[in-house]
Amino acid sequence: MTAPDAPFRFTQEGNVSVLVLLPELNKVQWGEIDSIGNQVLNSLEPKTSPSMIVDLSHLNYMGSAMVALIVRVWKATVAKKGKLSVICPHAEVREVLQVASLDKHWAIVATQEEARASLGVTWNGGTSPPAGSSHSAPWKTIALVSLGVLLVTSIVLVVTLLNQPSRQQVPVENNALPGGTQADTSEKGAEETPLDQQPPPSTEAPKGTEPAAPVTTEPAPDTEKVEPPAASPPPATEPEVKTD
């Protein structure tokens, strides 16, 4: 944390450090600027591959002492295999950096969003896509993967249908019903005809079939009639003789 009346602001967010230089820094002595540099370098000591952002958006003028301070911070960041980005929206201050050819070593941008994008970090200190990449790249990747899966699924389905043996369609013939009528094969099904309205059965043989051989029946042999035996006459009874 820096003092409220200090001519600079220094904050850290994970592995991202932000150094904001204020206009009051142009009025201080070199010794105080050197002390600011020591504080920044000490805070970078435990960091690995730090990301440093130097914010010059509050400055309309920058002296040689502040240029030396930024160069010192940049060298310490590079020594720890880190990166530095400078926010410099004003043309006068940017011209000072370009005259010193420092724009060839730093990424000079106009906003903090661009500075974080150039370093590949987010606001919470995490990593983000490098500068120039679209924030919607993950969604594009998901869309492409989904499209590829759908295409492969469609191809597999078509190949499966082509390799499946074709089913022979057997025509359904309407069986002739008695009286020359045909069965109704519609979806509603055949309707039953009342018995009193049905025509008499046809005695003609169906076309295309040979007539059946006539069936002859022989009369059963006569069986002799057995007459029942004649009933025998009842035995004669003698008259009773009455005696006085």
Secondary structure as a PSIPRED ss2 file (coil, helix, strand):
# PSIPRED VFORMAT (PSIPRED V4.0)

   1 M C   1.000  0.000  0.000
   2 T C   1.000  0.000  0.000
   3 A C   1.000  0.000  0.000
   4 P C   1.000  0.000  0.000
   5 D C   1.000  0.000  0.000
   6 A C   1.000  0.000  0.000
   7 P C   1.000  0.000  0.000
   8 F E   0.000  0.000  1.000
   9 R E   0.000  0.000  1.000
  10 F E   0.000  0.000  1.000
  11 T E   0.000  0.000  1.000
  12 Q E   0.000  0.000  1.000
  13 E E   0.000  0.000  1.000
  14 G C   1.000  0.000  0.000
  15 N C   1.000  0.000  0.000
  16 V E   0.000  0.000  1.000
  17 S E   0.000  0.000  1.000
  18 V E   0.000  0.000  1.000
  19 L E   0.000  0.000  1.000
  20 V E   0.000  0.000  1.000
  21 L E   0.000  0.000  1.000
  22 L C   1.000  0.000  0.000
  23 P H   0.000  1.000  0.000
  24 E H   0.000  1.000  0.000
  25 L H   0.000  1.000  0.000
  26 N H   0.000  1.000  0.000
  27 K H   0.000  1.000  0.000
  28 V C   1.000  0.000  0.000
  29 Q C   1.000  0.000  0.000
  30 W H   0.000  1.000  0.000
  31 G H   0.000  1.000  0.000
  32 E H   0.000  1.000  0.000
  33 I H   0.000  1.000  0.000
  34 D H   0.000  1.000  0.000
  35 S H   0.000  1.000  0.000
  36 I H   0.000  1.000  0.000
  37 G H   0.000  1.000  0.000
  38 N H   0.000  1.000  0.000
  39 Q H   0.000  1.000  0.000
  40 V H   0.000  1.000  0.000
  41 L H   0.000  1.000  0.000
  42 N H   0.000  1.000  0.000
  43 S H   0.000  1.000  0.000
  44 L H   0.000  1.000  0.000
  45 E C   1.000  0.000  0.000
  46 P C   1.000  0.000  0.000
  47 K C   1.000  0.000  0.000
  48 T C   1.000  0.000  0.000
  49 S C   1.000  0.000  0.000
  50 P C   1.000  0.000  0.000
  51 S E   0.000  0.000  1.000
  52 M E   0.000  0.000  1.000
  53 I E   0.000  0.000  1.000
  54 V E   0.000  0.000  1.000
  55 D E   0.000  0.000  1.000
  56 L C   1.000  0.000  0.000
  57 S C   1.000  0.000  0.000
  58 H C   1.000  0.000  0.000
  59 L C   1.000  0.000  0.000
  60 N C   1.000  0.000  0.000
  61 Y C   1.000  0.000  0.000
  62 M C   1.000  0.000  0.000
  63 G C   1.000  0.000  0.000
  64 S H   0.000  1.000  0.000
  65 A H   0.000  1.000  0.000
  66 M H   0.000  1.000  0.000
  67 V H   0.000  1.000  0.000
  68 A H   0.000  1.000  0.000
  69 L H   0.000  1.000  0.000
  70 I H   0.000  1.000  0.000
  71 V H   0.000  1.000  0.000
  72 R H   0.000  1.000  0.000
  73 V H   0.000  1.000  0.000
  74 W H   0.000  1.000  0.000
  75 K H   0.000  1.000  0.000
  76 A H   0.000  1.000  0.000
  77 T H   0.000  1.000  0.000
  78 V H   0.000  1.000  0.000
  79 A H   0.000  1.000  0.000
  80 K C   1.000  0.000  0.000
  81 K C   1.000  0.000  0.000
  82 G C   1.000  0.000  0.000
  83 K E   0.000  0.000  1.000
  84 L E   0.000  0.000  1.000
  85 S E   0.000  0.000  1.000
  86 V E   0.000  0.000  1.000
  87 I E   0.000  0.000  1.000
  88 C C   1.000  0.000  0.000
  89 P C   1.000  0.000  0.000
  90 H C   1.000  0.000  0.000
  91 A H   0.000  1.000  0.000
  92 E H   0.000  1.000  0.000
  93 V H   0.000  1.000  0.000
  94 R H   0.000  1.000  0.000
  95 E H   0.000  1.000  0.000
  96 V H   0.000  1.000  0.000
  97 L H   0.000  1.000  0.000
  98 Q H   0.000  1.000  0.000
  99 V H   0.000  1.000  0.000
 100 A C   1.000  0.000  0.000
 101 S C   1.000  0.000  0.000
 102 L H   0.000  1.000  0.000
 103 D H   0.000  1.000  0.000
 104 K H   0.000  1.000  0.000
 105 H C   1.000  0.000  0.000
 106 W C   1.000  0.000  0.000
 107 A E   0.000  0.000  1.000
 108 I E   0.000  0.000  1.000
 109 V E   0.000  0.000  1.000
 110 A C   1.000  0.000  0.000
 111 T C   1.000  0.000  0.000
 112 Q H   0.000  1.000  0.000
 113 E H   0.000  1.000  0.000
 114 E H   0.000  1.000  0.000
 115 A H   0.000  1.000  0.000
 116 R H   0.000  1.000  0.000
 117 A H   0.000  1.000  0.000
 118 S H   0.000  1.000  0.000
 119 L H   0.000  1.000  0.000
 120 G C   1.000  0.000  0.000
 121 V E   0.000  0.000  1.000
 122 T C   1.000  0.000  0.000
 123 W C   1.000  0.000  0.000
 124 N C   1.000  0.000  0.000
 125 G C   1.000  0.000  0.000
 126 G C   1.000  0.000  0.000
 127 T E   0.000  0.000  1.000
 128 S C   1.000  0.000  0.000
 129 P C   1.000  0.000  0.000
 130 P C   1.000  0.000  0.000
 131 A C   1.000  0.000  0.000
 132 G C   1.000  0.000  0.000
 133 S C   1.000  0.000  0.000
 134 S C   1.000  0.000  0.000
 135 H C   1.000  0.000  0.000
 136 S C   1.000  0.000  0.000
 137 A H   0.000  1.000  0.000
 138 P H   0.000  1.000  0.000
 139 W H   0.000  1.000  0.000
 140 K H   0.000  1.000  0.000
 141 T H   0.000  1.000  0.000
 142 I H   0.000  1.000  0.000
 143 A H   0.000  1.000  0.000
 144 L H   0.000  1.000  0.000
 145 V H   0.000  1.000  0.000
 146 S H   0.000  1.000  0.000
 147 L H   0.000  1.000  0.000
 148 G H   0.000  1.000  0.000
 149 V H   0.000  1.000  0.000
 150 L H   0.000  1.000  0.000
 151 L H   0.000  1.000  0.000
 152 V H   0.000  1.000  0.000
 153 T H   0.000  1.000  0.000
 154 S H   0.000  1.000  0.000
 155 I H   0.000  1.000  0.000
 156 V H   0.000  1.000  0.000
 157 L H   0.000  1.000  0.000
 158 V H   0.000  1.000  0.000
 159 V H   0.000  1.000  0.000
 160 T H   0.000  1.000  0.000
 161 L H   0.000  1.000  0.000
 162 L H   0.000  1.000  0.000
 163 N H   0.000  1.000  0.000
 164 Q C   1.000  0.000  0.000
 165 P C   1.000  0.000  0.000
 166 S C   1.000  0.000  0.000
 167 R C   1.000  0.000  0.000
 168 Q C   1.000  0.000  0.000
 169 Q C   1.000  0.000  0.000
 170 V C   1.000  0.000  0.000
 171 P C   1.000  0.000  0.000
 172 V C   1.000  0.000  0.000
 173 E C   1.000  0.000  0.000
 174 N C   1.000  0.000  0.000
 175 N C   1.000  0.000  0.000
 176 A E   0.000  0.000  1.000
 177 L E   0.000  0.000  1.000
 178 P C   1.000  0.000  0.000
 179 G C   1.000  0.000  0.000
 180 G C   1.000  0.000  0.000
 181 T E   0.000  0.000  1.000
 182 Q E   0.000  0.000  1.000
 183 A C   1.000  0.000  0.000
 184 D C   1.000  0.000  0.000
 185 T C   1.000  0.000  0.000
 186 S C   1.000  0.000  0.000
 187 E C   1.000  0.000  0.000
 188 K C   1.000  0.000  0.000
 189 G C   1.000  0.000  0.000
 190 A C   1.000  0.000  0.000
 191 E C   1.000  0.000  0.000
 192 E C   1.000  0.000  0.000
 193 T C   1.000  0.000  0.000
 194 P C   1.000  0.000  0.000
 195 L H   0.000  1.000  0.000
 196 D H   0.000  1.000  0.000
 197 Q H   0.000  1.000  0.000
 198 Q C   1.000  0.000  0.000
 199 P C   1.000  0.000  0.000
 200 P C   1.000  0.000  0.000
 201 P C   1.000  0.000  0.000
 202 S C   1.000  0.000  0.000
 203 T C   1.000  0.000  0.000
 204 E C   1.000  0.000  0.000
 205 A C   1.000  0.000  0.000
 206 P C   1.000  0.000  0.000
 207 K C   1.000  0.000  0.000
 208 G C   1.000  0.000  0.000
 209 T C   1.000  0.000  0.000
 210 E C   1.000  0.000  0.000
 211 P C   1.000  0.000  0.000
 212 A C   1.000  0.000  0.000
 213 A C   1.000  0.000  0.000
 214 P C   1.000  0.000  0.000
 215 V C   1.000  0.000  0.000
 216 T C   1.000  0.000  0.000
 217 T C   1.000  0.000  0.000
 218 E C   1.000  0.000  0.000
 219 P C   1.000  0.000  0.000
 220 A C   1.000  0.000  0.000
 221 P C   1.000  0.000  0.000
 222 D C   1.000  0.000  0.000
 223 T C   1.000  0.000  0.000
 224 E C   1.000  0.000  0.000
 225 K C   1.000  0.000  0.000
 226 V C   1.000  0.000  0.000
 227 E C   1.000  0.000  0.000
 228 P C   1.000  0.000  0.000
 229 P C   1.000  0.000  0.000
 230 A C   1.000  0.000  0.000
 231 A C   1.000  0.000  0.000
 232 S C   1.000  0.000  0.000
 233 P C   1.000  0.000  0.000
 234 P C   1.000  0.000  0.000
 235 P C   1.000  0.000  0.000
 236 A C   1.000  0.000  0.000
 237 T C   1.000  0.000  0.000
 238 E C   1.000  0.000  0.000
 239 P C   1.000  0.000  0.000
 240 E C   1.000  0.000  0.000
 241 V C   1.000  0.000  0.000
 242 K C   1.000  0.000  0.000
 243 T C   1.000  0.000  0.000
 244 D C   1.000  0.000  0.000
